[in-house]
Amino acid sequence: MDLNGITEIARPRSRAELPAWHSGDAWLAGGTWLFSEPQAKISRLVDIADLGWTASPLVSQCCRSFLASFKIWNLATVGGNLCMALPAGPMISLTAALDGVCTIWAPDGFERRVAVTDFVLAPQRSALRPGELLRAIDLPIAALRRRTAFRQISLSPLGRSGALVIGTRSPDDGAVALTVTASTPRPIRLAFARMPSQTALRDALEAAIPRECYYNDFHGTPPWRRQVTLRFAEDIRIELGGNGASAA
């Protein structure tokens, strides 16, 4: 969609070139959200594509779960997906499951770091304050060495994710983590020192995500989302645990 109210586009190549933030400004990365509907309050775009950016089976699995047009597939960014803060954001799923930490640039020149699980607060609401920019998402090497298991479901073959669950297991100490997205308003991450039993895993999920806290929209009802989330969690427990999954 054309944005007819834009009067200026800034293209900084370094932090020093970032313009002072004013009302009516918007960061432009891939443009997934900006060009999806009219933006009457925006008059200047600050294009951050030239600042210079960088990036396992899990990465490609999350990318393939991204429902989008060819324009978004070619231009969308990882950071933009996080900043949209939609429950079904697949890059939220990826970076939350891999212990991602966001580096945020503030307009006063300082920066702060926030875990991805704390960055996404609710549908279309992130931890960003006015004028702040998500500059990087760091993934620790230890997280990239883990075994992973992935489950995702949509109501239609090309539909937005109704539930997306990722499990990881450390090759060093056997620690297990389970991250739930799409079926909940924000990422939910559970950590276990060792592989939990079926009962322990289900109890932990039920405690972390009460029935009334499952997301409700036309991509899935809360009872259905709860059911598939619990099923996926058990599938992942068995996949990562092998024959000893029932132990603990």
MIKOLRO-935968 format. One record per residue: x, y, z of N, C-alpha, C in turn. Coordinates in nm, 2 decimals. Layout:
<kolzas>
     nu     nv     nw    cau    cav    caw     cu     cv     cw
      X      Y      Z      X      Y      Z      X      Y      Z
...
</kolzas>
This chain:
<kolzas>
     nu     nv     nw    cau    cav    caw     cu     cv     cw
   0.08  -0.12   0.00   0.00   0.00   0.00   0.09   0.12   0.00
   0.05   0.22  -0.08   0.13   0.35  -0.09   0.10   0.43   0.04
   0.20   0.49   0.09   0.19   0.58   0.21   0.20   0.73   0.16
   0.08   0.78   0.13   0.08   0.91   0.07   0.11   1.03   0.16
   0.12   1.00   0.29   0.15   1.11   0.38   0.30   1.13   0.41
   0.38   1.05   0.35   0.52   1.05   0.38   0.59   1.17   0.31
   0.65   1.26   0.38   0.72   1.38   0.33   0.87   1.37   0.33
   0.92   1.27   0.40   1.07   1.26   0.41   1.11   1.11   0.44
   1.22   1.07   0.38   1.28   0.94   0.41   1.43   0.96   0.45
   1.46   0.92   0.57   1.60   0.93   0.61   1.67   0.79   0.60
   1.79   0.79   0.55   1.86   0.66   0.53   2.00   0.67   0.60
   2.00   0.66   0.73   2.13   0.66   0.81   2.21   0.54   0.78
   2.34   0.55   0.78   2.44   0.44   0.77   2.51   0.41   0.89
   2.49   0.48   1.00   2.56   0.46   1.13   2.47   0.52   1.24
   2.50   0.48   1.36   2.42   0.54   1.47   2.43   0.69   1.48
   2.55   0.74   1.45   2.57   0.89   1.45   2.48   0.96   1.35
   2.44   0.89   1.25   2.35   0.95   1.14   2.20   0.94   1.17
   2.17   0.87   1.28   2.03   0.85   1.31   1.97   0.99   1.34
   1.86   1.03   1.28   1.80   1.16   1.31   1.73   1.17   1.44
   1.72   1.29   1.50   1.65   1.31   1.62   1.50   1.26   1.60
   1.45   1.19   1.70   1.32   1.13   1.69   1.21   1.23   1.71
   1.11   1.24   1.62   1.00   1.33   1.64   0.87   1.25   1.62
   0.76   1.31   1.67   0.63   1.26   1.65   0.60   1.25   1.50
   0.55   1.14   1.45   0.53   1.12   1.31   0.63   1.04   1.24
   0.74   1.00   1.32   0.85   0.92   1.26   0.81   0.77   1.28
   0.87   0.69   1.19   0.85   0.54   1.20   0.98   0.48   1.15
   1.03   0.37   1.22   1.14   0.29   1.16   1.09   0.21   1.05
   1.17   0.20   0.94   1.14   0.12   0.83   1.25   0.01   0.81
   1.21  -0.11   0.83   1.30  -0.23   0.80   1.26  -0.30   0.68
   1.18  -0.40   0.70   1.12  -0.47   0.58   0.99  -0.41   0.53
   0.92  -0.34   0.62   0.79  -0.27   0.59   0.67  -0.36   0.60
   0.68  -0.48   0.66   0.56  -0.57   0.66   0.44  -0.50   0.72
   0.46  -0.44   0.83   0.34  -0.37   0.89   0.31  -0.23   0.83
   0.42  -0.16   0.81   0.40  -0.02   0.76   0.31  -0.01   0.63
   0.34  -0.11   0.54   0.27  -0.10   0.41   0.15  -0.19   0.40
   0.10  -0.24   0.52  -0.01  -0.33   0.52  -0.14  -0.25   0.53
  -0.14  -0.12   0.58  -0.26  -0.04   0.59  -0.22   0.10   0.60
  -0.32   0.19   0.58  -0.29   0.34   0.59  -0.22   0.38   0.72
  -0.13   0.47   0.71  -0.05   0.52   0.83  -0.07   0.67   0.83
  -0.18   0.72   0.87  -0.21   0.86   0.86  -0.13   0.94   0.96
  -0.08   0.89   1.06   0.00   0.97   1.16   0.15   0.97   1.13
   0.19   0.90   1.02   0.34   0.89   0.99   0.37   0.99   0.88
   0.48   1.07   0.90   0.52   1.16   0.80   0.66   1.14   0.75
   0.74   1.07   0.83   0.88   1.04   0.80   0.92   0.90   0.83
   0.98   0.84   0.73   1.04   0.70   0.75   1.19   0.71   0.77
   1.23   0.64   0.87   1.38   0.63   0.89   1.42   0.49   0.85
   1.48   0.47   0.73   1.51   0.34   0.67   1.64   0.29   0.73
   1.63   0.18   0.81   1.75   0.13   0.88   1.82   0.01   0.80
   1.78  -0.01   0.68   1.83  -0.12   0.60   1.98  -0.11   0.58
   2.03   0.01   0.57   2.17   0.04   0.54   2.26   0.04   0.66
   2.21   0.01   0.78   2.29   0.00   0.90   2.38  -0.12   0.90
   2.35  -0.22   0.82   2.43  -0.34   0.82   2.38  -0.44   0.92
   2.33  -0.56   0.87   2.28  -0.66   0.96   2.32  -0.80   0.93
   2.32  -0.90   1.02   2.36  -1.04   1.00   2.25  -1.14   1.05
   2.28  -1.30   1.01   2.20  -1.40   1.08   2.30  -1.48   1.16
   2.08  -2.44   1.12   2.02  -2.53   1.19   1.89  -2.56   1.13
   1.84  -2.67   1.14   1.70  -2.70   1.09   1.60  -2.61   1.14
   1.61  -2.56   1.27   1.51  -2.48   1.33   1.49  -2.35   1.26
   1.59  -2.29   1.21   1.58  -2.16   1.13   1.49  -2.17   1.01
   1.52  -2.28   0.93   1.44  -2.29   0.81   1.30  -2.33   0.84
   1.28  -2.41   0.95   1.14  -2.45   0.99   1.06  -2.33   1.03
   1.12  -2.24   1.10   1.05  -2.12   1.14   1.02  -2.03   1.02
   1.12  -2.02   0.93   1.10  -1.93   0.82   0.98  -1.99   0.73
   0.97  -2.12   0.72   0.87  -2.18   0.63   0.73  -2.16   0.70
   0.72  -2.13   0.83   0.59  -2.11   0.89   0.54  -1.97   0.88
   0.62  -1.89   0.81   0.59  -1.74   0.79   0.49  -1.73   0.68
   0.36  -1.70   0.71   0.26  -1.68   0.60   0.28  -1.54   0.55
   0.31  -1.52   0.42   0.34  -1.39   0.37   0.34  -1.39   0.22
   0.33  -1.27   0.16   0.34  -1.25   0.02   0.48  -1.26  -0.02
   0.51  -1.27  -0.16   0.65  -1.27  -0.21   0.72  -1.14  -0.17
   0.65  -1.03  -0.16   0.71  -0.90  -0.12   0.77  -0.91   0.02
   0.69  -0.97   0.11   0.74  -0.98   0.25   0.85  -1.08   0.26
   0.84  -1.19   0.18   0.95  -1.30   0.19   1.08  -1.24   0.14
   1.08  -1.14   0.05   1.20  -1.08   0.00   1.26  -0.97   0.08
   1.17  -0.90   0.16   1.21  -0.78   0.23   1.19  -0.78   0.38
   1.11  -0.87   0.43   1.08  -0.87   0.57   1.21  -0.90   0.65
   1.22  -0.85   0.78   1.33  -0.86   0.86   1.30  -0.94   0.99
   1.40  -1.00   1.05   1.38  -1.07   1.18   1.34  -0.97   1.28
   1.41  -0.85   1.29   1.37  -0.75   1.39   1.23  -0.70   1.37
   1.19  -0.68   1.24   1.05  -0.63   1.22   0.95  -0.72   1.27
   0.98  -0.85   1.25   0.88  -0.96   1.30   0.87  -0.95   1.45
   0.98  -0.93   1.52   0.97  -0.91   1.66   0.89  -0.79   1.70
   0.92  -0.68   1.64   0.86  -0.55   1.67   0.71  -0.55   1.65
   0.66  -0.62   1.55   0.52  -0.63   1.53   0.45  -0.70   1.65
   0.52  -0.79   1.71   0.48  -0.86   1.84   0.35  -0.93   1.82
   0.33  -1.00   1.70   0.21  -1.08   1.68   0.23  -1.22   1.74
   0.13  -1.28   1.80   0.15  -1.41   1.86   0.21  -1.51   1.76
   0.17  -1.50   1.63   0.22  -1.60   1.53   0.35  -1.56   1.47
   0.42  -1.46   1.52   0.55  -1.42   1.46   0.65  -1.53   1.47
   0.69  -1.59   1.35   0.78  -1.71   1.36   0.92  -1.67   1.40
   0.97  -1.55   1.38   1.10  -1.51   1.43   1.10  -1.49   1.58
   0.98  -1.45   1.63   0.97  -1.45   1.78   0.98  -1.59   1.83
   0.92  -1.69   1.77   0.93  -1.83   1.81   1.08  -1.87   1.81
   1.15  -1.84   1.70   1.29  -1.88   1.68   1.38  -1.82   1.79
   1.37  -1.69   1.80   1.47  -1.62   1.89   1.43  -1.65   2.04
   1.31  -1.66   2.07   1.27  -1.69   2.21   1.32  -1.83   2.25
   1.30  -1.93   2.15   1.35  -2.07   2.18   1.50  -2.08   2.19
   1.57  -1.99   2.13   1.72  -1.99   2.13   1.78  -1.89   2.23
   1.70  -1.85   2.33   1.75  -1.76   2.44   1.80  -1.63   2.38
   1.73  -1.58   2.28   1.77  -1.45   2.22   1.76  -1.33   2.32
   1.85  -1.24   2.30   1.86  -1.12   2.38   1.86  -1.00   2.29
   1.77  -0.91   2.30   1.76  -0.79   2.22   1.85  -0.67   2.27
   1.92  -0.61   2.17   1.99  -0.49   2.20   1.90  -0.37   2.15
   1.87  -0.28   2.24   1.78  -0.17   2.20   1.86  -0.04   2.21
   1.85   0.04   2.10   1.91   0.17   2.11   1.81   0.27   2.15
   1.84   0.35   2.25   1.76   0.46   2.29   1.79   0.59   2.22
   1.70   0.68   2.21   1.73   0.81   2.14   1.83   0.90   2.21
   1.85   0.87   2.34   1.95   0.95   2.42   2.09   0.90   2.40
   2.11   0.80   2.32   2.24   0.75   2.29   2.28   0.63   2.37
   2.20   0.59   2.47   2.23   0.47   2.55   2.16   0.35   2.49
   2.19   0.24   2.54   2.13   0.11   2.49   2.10   0.02   2.61
   2.01  -0.07   2.59   1.97  -0.16   2.69   1.95  -0.30   2.63
   1.95  -0.41   2.71   1.93  -0.54   2.66   1.82  -0.61   2.73
   1.73  -0.67   2.65   1.61  -0.73   2.70   1.59  -0.87   2.64
   1.56  -0.97   2.71   1.54  -1.10   2.66   1.42  -1.10   2.57
   1.42  -1.18   2.46   1.31  -1.18   2.37   1.18  -1.22   2.44
   1.19  -1.30   2.54   1.06  -1.34   2.61   1.01  -1.22   2.69
   1.09  -1.12   2.72   1.04  -1.00   2.78   1.02  -0.89   2.69
   1.07  -0.90   2.57   1.05  -0.80   2.46   0.91  -0.80   2.41
   0.85  -0.91   2.38   0.72  -0.92   2.33   0.62  -0.93   2.45
   0.54  -0.83   2.47   0.45  -0.81   2.59   0.31  -0.86   2.57
   0.26  -0.84   2.45   0.12  -0.87   2.41   0.10  -0.85   2.26
  -0.01  -0.89   2.21  -0.03  -0.87   2.06  -0.01  -0.73   2.02
   0.09  -0.70   1.93   0.12  -0.57   1.88   0.17  -0.47   1.99
   0.23  -0.53   2.10   0.29  -0.44   2.20   0.42  -0.50   2.25
   0.52  -0.43   2.23   0.66  -0.47   2.26   0.71  -0.38   2.37
   0.84  -0.41   2.42   0.90  -0.33   2.52   0.96  -0.20   2.47
   0.95  -0.18   2.34   1.01  -0.05   2.28   0.94   0.07   2.33
   1.02   0.17   2.37   0.96   0.30   2.41   0.97   0.39   2.29
   0.90   0.51   2.29   0.90   0.60   2.18   1.04   0.64   2.13
   1.07   0.62   2.01   1.20   0.65   1.95   1.31   0.55   1.97
   1.28   0.44   2.03   1.38   0.33   2.05   1.38   0.24   1.93
   1.50   0.18   1.90   1.52   0.10   1.79   1.58  -0.04   1.83
   1.52  -0.14   1.78   1.58  -0.28   1.80   1.69  -0.29   1.71
   1.81  -0.30   1.76   1.93  -0.30   1.68   1.99  -0.44   1.65
   1.97  -0.53   1.74   2.03  -0.67   1.73   1.96  -0.77   1.82
   1.96  -0.89   1.77   1.92  -1.00   1.86   2.03  -1.10   1.87
   2.09  -1.12   1.98   2.20  -1.21   2.00   2.15  -1.35   2.05
   2.21  -1.45   1.98   2.18  -1.59   2.02   2.30  -1.65   2.07
   2.30  -1.70   2.20   2.42  -1.76   2.26   2.46  -1.89   2.18
   2.59  -1.91   2.17   2.65  -2.03   2.10   2.59  -2.15   2.17
   2.58  -2.16   2.30   2.53  -2.28   2.37   2.39  -2.31   2.32
   2.30  -2.21   2.29   2.17  -2.24   2.24   2.17  -2.29   2.10
   2.27  -2.25   2.02   2.28  -2.30   1.88   2.33  -2.44   1.87
   2.39  -2.49   1.98   2.44  -2.63   1.99   2.34  -2.73   2.03
   2.22  -2.69   2.08   2.12  -2.78   2.13   2.05  -2.86   2.02
   2.00  -2.98   2.06   1.91  -3.05   1.97   1.77  -2.97   1.98
   1.70  -2.98   1.87   1.58  -2.91   1.86   1.47  -3.00   1.81
   1.34  -2.96   1.84   1.22  -3.03   1.79   1.12  -2.92   1.77
   1.05  -2.94   1.66   0.96  -2.83   1.61   0.82  -2.89   1.58
   0.71  -2.82   1.63   0.58  -2.86   1.59   0.50  -2.73   1.56
   0.42  -2.73   1.45   0.34  -2.61   1.42   0.22  -2.66   1.35
   0.11  -2.58   1.37  -0.02  -2.62   1.30  -0.10  -2.49   1.27
  -0.17  -2.50   1.16  -0.26  -2.39   1.12  -0.39  -2.45   1.08
  -0.49  -2.37   1.08  -0.63  -2.42   1.04  -0.64  -2.45   0.90
  -0.55  -2.39   0.81  -0.55  -2.42   0.67  -0.41  -2.44   0.62
  -0.39  -2.50   0.51  -0.25  -2.53   0.46  -0.16  -2.40   0.46
  -0.21  -2.29   0.42  -0.13  -2.17   0.41  -0.18  -2.06   0.52
  -0.24  -2.11   0.63  -0.28  -2.02   0.73  -0.18  -1.98   0.83
  -0.21  -1.87   0.90  -0.12  -1.83   1.01  -0.12  -1.93   1.12
   0.00  -1.95   1.19   0.01  -2.05   1.29  -0.09  -2.03   1.40
  -0.16  -2.14   1.44  -0.25  -2.14   1.55  -0.17  -2.19   1.68
  -0.07  -2.27   1.66   0.02  -2.31   1.77   0.15  -2.34   1.71
   0.26  -2.30   1.78   0.39  -2.33   1.74   0.47  -2.36   1.87
   0.53  -2.48   1.88   0.60  -2.52   2.00   0.74  -2.57   1.96
   0.84  -2.53   2.03   0.98  -2.56   2.00   1.04  -2.62   2.13
   1.10  -2.73   2.12   1.18  -2.79   2.23   1.32  -2.79   2.20
   1.41  -2.77   2.30   1.55  -2.78   2.29   1.61  -2.86   2.40
   1.72  -2.93   2.37   1.79  -3.01   2.48   1.94  -2.99   2.47
   2.00  -2.96   2.58   2.15  -2.93   2.58   2.23  -3.06   2.57
   2.33  -3.06   2.48   2.41  -3.18   2.47   2.51  -3.20   2.59
   2.52  -3.09   2.67   2.62  -3.09   2.78   2.56  -3.15   2.91
   2.44  -3.10   2.95   2.39  -3.14   3.08   2.25  -3.20   3.07
   2.19  -3.20   2.94   2.06  -3.26   2.92   1.95  -3.17   2.96
   1.98  -3.04   2.99   1.87  -2.95   3.03   1.77  -2.93   2.91
   1.65  -2.91   2.94   1.54  -2.91   2.84   1.47  -2.78   2.85
   1.43  -2.72   2.74   1.35  -2.60   2.74   1.23  -2.62   2.64
   1.12  -2.56   2.67   1.00  -2.57   2.58   0.95  -2.43   2.56
   0.93  -2.39   2.44   0.88  -2.25   2.41   0.75  -2.26   2.33
   0.65  -2.19   2.38   0.52  -2.19   2.32   0.49  -2.06   2.27
   0.45  -2.05   2.14   0.41  -1.93   2.08   0.29  -1.96   1.99
   0.23  -1.85   1.93   0.12  -1.86   1.85  -0.01  -1.89   1.92
  -0.01  -1.99   2.01  -0.13  -2.02   2.08  -0.15  -1.94   2.21
  -0.05  -1.85   2.24  -0.05  -1.76   2.35  -0.02  -1.62   2.31
  -0.07  -1.52   2.38  -0.05  -1.38   2.34   0.10  -1.34   2.33
   0.18  -1.40   2.41   0.32  -1.37   2.42   0.40  -1.50   2.44
   0.53  -1.50   2.41   0.61  -1.63   2.42   0.61  -1.68   2.57
   0.59  -1.81   2.58   0.60  -1.87   2.71   0.71  -1.98   2.70
   0.81  -1.97   2.79   0.92  -2.06   2.79   0.93  -2.13   2.92
   0.94  -2.26   2.92   0.96  -2.34   3.04   1.10  -2.41   3.03
   1.17  -2.41   3.15   1.30  -2.47   3.15   1.30  -2.58   3.26
   1.37  -2.69   3.22   1.38  -2.81   3.31   1.53  -2.85   3.32
   1.58  -2.88   3.44   1.72  -2.93   3.45   1.74  -3.06   3.38
   1.64  -3.14   3.37   1.65  -3.27   3.30   1.52  -3.30   3.23
   1.51  -3.40   3.15   1.39  -3.43   3.08   1.27  -3.46   3.18
   1.16  -3.38   3.17   1.05  -3.41   3.27   0.97  -3.53   3.23
   0.90  -3.58   3.32   0.80  -3.69   3.29   0.68  -3.63   3.22
   0.60  -3.71   3.16   0.48  -3.67   3.09   0.39  -3.58   3.19
   0.37  -3.63   3.31   0.29  -3.56   3.41   0.35  -3.43   3.45
   0.48  -3.43   3.47   0.55  -3.31   3.51   0.54  -3.20   3.40
   0.56  -3.24   3.28   0.56  -3.15   3.17   0.42  -3.09   3.16
   0.32  -3.17   3.16   0.18  -3.12   3.15   0.14  -3.03   3.26
   0.18  -3.07   3.38   0.15  -2.98   3.50   0.22  -2.85   3.49
   0.34  -2.85   3.44   0.41  -2.72   3.42   0.35  -2.63   3.32
   0.30  -2.69   3.21   0.23  -2.62   3.10   0.10  -2.56   3.15
   0.02  -2.64   3.23  -0.11  -2.60   3.28  -0.09  -2.48   3.38
   0.02  -2.49   3.45   0.05  -2.38   3.55   0.09  -2.25   3.48
   0.17  -2.27   3.38   0.22  -2.15   3.31   0.12  -2.09   3.22
   0.03  -2.17   3.16  -0.07  -2.12   3.07  -0.21  -2.17   3.11
  -0.27  -2.09   3.20  -0.41  -2.13   3.24  -0.50  -2.13   3.12
  -0.61  -2.21   3.12  -0.70  -2.22   3.01  -0.74  -2.09   2.95
  -0.77  -1.99   3.04  -0.82  -1.87   2.99  -0.72  -1.78   2.93
  -0.59  -1.82   2.93  -0.48  -1.74   2.88  -0.44  -1.78   2.74
  -0.50  -1.88   2.68  -0.48  -1.91   2.54  -0.54  -1.81   2.45
  -0.47  -1.78   2.34  -0.51  -1.67   2.25  -0.64  -1.71   2.17
  -0.72  -1.61   2.15  -0.85  -1.64   2.08  -0.87  -1.54   1.96
  -0.86  -1.59   1.84  -0.89  -1.52   1.72  -0.94  -1.61   1.62
  -0.96  -1.56   1.49  -1.02  -1.65   1.39  -0.92  -1.76   1.34
  -0.79  -1.75   1.39  -0.70  -1.85   1.35  -0.70  -1.97   1.45
  -0.79  -1.97   1.55  -0.80  -2.08   1.64  -0.86  -2.04   1.77
  -0.95  -2.13   1.83  -1.01  -2.11   1.95  -0.92  -2.15   2.07
  -0.94  -2.09   2.19  -0.85  -2.13   2.30  -0.86  -2.28   2.34
  -0.97  -2.35   2.34  -0.97  -2.49   2.37  -0.89  -2.57   2.27
  -0.90  -2.54   2.14  -0.82  -2.61   2.03  -0.68  -2.58   2.05
  -0.64  -2.46   2.07  -0.50  -2.42   2.09  -0.44  -2.49   2.21
  -0.51  -2.50   2.32  -0.46  -2.57   2.44  -0.44  -2.72   2.40
  -0.54  -2.78   2.34  -0.52  -2.92   2.31  -0.40  -2.95   2.22
  -0.38  -2.87   2.11  -0.27  -2.90   2.03  -0.14  -2.87   2.09
  -0.14  -2.76   2.18  -0.01  -2.73   2.25   0.03  -2.84   2.34
  -0.06  -2.89   2.42  -0.03  -3.00   2.51   0.02  -3.13   2.43
  -0.05  -3.15   2.31  -0.01  -3.27   2.23   0.13  -3.25   2.17
   0.16  -3.13   2.12   0.29  -3.10   2.06   0.40  -3.11   2.17
   0.37  -3.06   2.29   0.47  -3.07   2.40   0.51  -3.21   2.43
   0.41  -3.30   2.43   0.44  -3.44   2.46   0.51  -3.50   2.34
   0.47  -3.47   2.22   0.55  -3.52   2.10   0.70  -3.48   2.11
   0.72  -3.35   2.15   0.85  -3.30   2.15   0.93  -3.37   2.27
   0.87  -3.39   2.38   0.93  -3.46   2.49   0.98  -3.60   2.45
   0.90  -3.67   2.38   0.93  -3.80   2.33   1.04  -3.79   2.23
   1.04  -3.70   2.14   1.14  -3.69   2.03   1.28  -3.66   2.09
   1.28  -3.56   2.19   1.41  -3.52   2.25   1.46  -3.62   2.35
   1.37  -3.70   2.41   1.40  -3.79   2.51   1.44  -3.93   2.47
   1.40  -3.97   2.35   1.42  -4.10   2.30   1.35  -4.20   2.39
   1.40  -4.32   2.41   1.34  -4.42   2.48   1.33  -4.39   2.63
   1.41  -4.29   2.68   1.40  -4.26   2.82   1.31  -4.14   2.85
   1.23  -4.11   2.76   1.15  -3.99   2.78   1.06  -3.99   2.90
   1.01  -4.11   2.94   0.92  -4.12   3.05   0.99  -4.11   3.19
   1.12  -4.11   3.18   1.20  -4.10   3.31   1.19  -3.95   3.37
   1.23  -3.94   3.49   1.23  -3.81   3.56   1.10  -3.78   3.64
</kolzas>
